[in-house]
Amino acid sequence: MTGAPPPQELPARIVAVAYLLAAVCALVPLALVGAIFAGVVLFNRGLRGHGAGVIALALACTALGIVLLR
């Protein structure tokens, strides 16, 4: 069979850093691009729950940051 190799296990610190990047979006809305990228990578590596969580947290923190910084 051809296709992608089996996904490798990501260290927990990689997932934690992705969540921290998403939380930084409250202060720096431009970090949203990096957080979405990290969420997509986690999603594609088989960590669908964490990937969706990072993306949702990034969007929520960006919205909160924009509201609070106005």
C-alpha positions in Angstrom: 0.0 0.0 0.0 1.2 3.5 -0.7 0.4 6.4 1.4 1.7 8.4 4.4 3.8 6.6 7.0 2.2 5.9 10.3 2.0 9.1 12.5 4.7 9.4 15.1 3.8 10.2 18.7 4.3 13.9 19.5 5.8 14.8 22.9 3.4 16.4 25.4 5.5 19.6 25.4 4.7 20.2 21.7 1.0 20.0 22.5 1.5 22.3 25.5 3.4 24.9 23.4 0.6 24.9 20.8 -1.9 25.7 23.6 0.4 28.5 24.9 0.7 29.9 21.4 -3.1 30.0 21.2 -3.3 31.8 24.6 -0.8 34.4 23.4 -3.4 35.4 20.8 -5.1 37.4 23.5 -2.2 39.8 23.6 -0.9 39.5 20.0 -3.7 38.8 17.5 -1.2 38.1 14.7 -0.2 35.0 16.6 -3.5 33.5 15.4 -1.8 32.5 12.1 0.8 30.4 14.0 -1.8 28.9 16.4 -4.0 27.8 13.5 -1.0 26.3 11.8 -0.1 24.4 15.0 -3.7 23.2 15.4 -3.8 21.9 11.8 -0.5 20.1 12.4 -1.8 18.5 15.5 -5.1 17.6 13.7 -3.2 16.0 10.9 -0.9 14.0 13.2 -3.9 12.2 14.7 -4.4 14.5 17.7 -7.8 15.7 16.4 -9.1 16.8 19.8 -6.0 18.8 20.7 -5.9 20.3 17.2 -9.5 21.5 17.4 -8.9 22.7 21.0 -5.9 24.8 20.0 -7.8 26.4 17.1 -10.8 27.1 19.2 -8.7 28.6 22.0 -6.8 30.7 19.5 -10.0 32.1 18.0 -11.5 32.8 21.5 -8.4 34.4 22.8 -8.0 36.6 19.7 -11.6 37.7 20.0 -11.2 38.4 23.7 -8.0 40.3 23.1 -9.5 42.5 20.4 -12.5 43.3 22.7 -10.3 44.1 25.7 -7.7 46.1 23.8 -10.2 48.5 22.3 
